[in-house]
Amino acid sequence: RRSPKRDIFKIKLPLGNPNDRLNRLGQLPVLYRVLLNRLSIVFCLFNISALVQIARHNPQSFGAIHFTPWLVLFYIASILTAGVCHELSHAIVAKSFGVNVPAIGTMLFYLHPSFYADVSGIRLLQSRGPRINVLLAGVMANNLLLSIALFLYFLTRGPLSTYLLYFAWMN
């Protein structure tokens, strides 16, 4: 048995094996996948119309960003939230198809920090549809986060709405 070759441009820091936790969810991964698939087009249409409405009625909201220490902290928290949700979505949808997800974690990809979920087991799925569904799950999760941020943006006023718009831009 050969040892895996090392790639100095792709340094993985696994945070653990998520299979035990995902197995305890029972049928929730299947429910999550079905809801995500059925509602993604609705979220996408809402996001497009909301962004058009924001741009039309509040064009200065797309203006310059004023960097403050709070904004930097918010940016870091937002990137962590979006990244974790994105990768967890890949893992949950893969598990809904019975795929083994041996690792989830962070990595340095060409010295850029990022997250990953090892869903390489999707190659064992017989059909192309489920494989594509697992690969699109992360984008659909970001679409959902964008919808939540925009919905809350319309419910709030003041500085919080600005941060929600920043979070929306990140997704």
Secondary structure, 3 states (H helix, E strand, C coil): CCCCCCCCCEEEEECCCCHHHHHCCCCHHHHHHHHHHHHHHHHHHHHHHHHHHHHHHCHHHHCCCCCCHHHHHHHHHHHHHHHHHHHHHHHHHHHHCCCCCCCEEEEEECCEEEEEECCHHHHHCCCHHHHHHHHHHHHHHHHHHHHHHHHHHHHCCCHHHHHHHHHHHHC
